[in-house]
């Protein structure tokens, strides 16, 4: 499995929902009990690094507690993804 095999939207959406629930950043422990917890650490960190590079998230990806926060660009991405899902459903 590679980063490209992991879709962006569900992961960004998880961070957004967990951040809203908690009221602050999301860390690596928040992924326990999710399908992402089963990813090898290097793959998880690489994927999160890609999402940071794309501007969807901000945070620390060094292997510490990994604080991640949704950015405005991430919110726009989720709005776009939701709109695309609606178009696909309506078609």
Beta strands, then each sheet from edge to edge (+ up, - down):
strand 1: 57-59
strand 2: 68-70
sheet 1: 1+ 2-
end
